[in-house]
Amino acid sequence: MAIKTANVLARVEPDIKEKAESIMAKLGIPASVVINMLYKQIIMTKSIPFSLSLPAAPTALDEMDVAAFDAIMQNGLNEAKADRSRPASEVLADLRQGL
């Protein structure tokens, strides 16, 4: 008698799992079907079926820790809520002068 299924055990971050399963549920596709599709694509392409590369340019989070990034974002939000903002055209003009 042939085995019709095999188990795959993988550790996944809980929030990632929850978000992905929410999307799969909306699509009506169980995780086992998605995993089986991924495995079939790996076999067909003899590779990982999506690009694996480092970003071309560093992102803000590459340059600072999460707490520093969150502090900068909170400061910007506070400035906007206090109506201490400038028109985008003015900011872009200042940036162009700096180049």
PyMOL commands that set and color helices and strands:
alter all, ss='L'
color gray80, all
select helices_A, chain A and resi 14-27+31-45+60-63+66-81+88-98
alter helices_A, ss='H'
color red, helices_A
deselect
rebuild
show_as cartoon
